[in-house]
Amino acid sequence: MVKLRIFIFIAIFPIECKKTAIPAHNASKNFNSLEKLDKNIGHCDVICFVPELVALSRKVDAVPVSYL
């Protein structure tokens, strides 16, 4: 599992990579720990083997690895 954090200006856009084709709704549970940083958190992405872009929640998307 690879975790990336991309800083653009003053926002953090977290990305997590998973080896699954069906990410669970709690796949983004680690993103909640970033709220402790007291920084602006942007949209979060979970990169995995889903066939198409899927919204896991209002702030988190499951992104196909083929988009890279």
ABEGO torsion letter per residue (X at the ends): XBBBBBBBEABBBBBBBBABABBBAAAAAAAAAAAAAGBBBBBBBBBBABABBBBABAABBBBBAAAX
